[in-house]
Amino acid sequence: MAWFRLAFRPAVIQDLAQVDPGMTQRLFDKTKWIASNVDNLRHEPVDSDLPGLSKYAVGDWRIFYSIDRDDSLVDIHAIVPRAQLR
């Protein structure tokens, strides 16, 4: 099983700066879990118009990410509350 590195877009860190520290830690822990289980997960695509972008639910939050298997990298594009997506 390959280990994948994590990369966060700058906006992710800025957005989470205003979130409760406990929830922020839970979301960061889940991104590490995604990176360590890339080969065991069914990556749910966001939309057919956005190939390669997947999402993962953590309570009322959604983690949007892409996987670069050549570089063994999980790129976190956004972490947003579900209510913000409506």
Secondary structure, DSSP 8 states (H G I E B T S, - for coil): ----EEEE-HHHHHHHTTS-HHHHHHHHHHHHHHHHTGGGS--EES-TTSTTEEEEEETTEEEEEEEETTTTEEEEEEEEEGGGG-
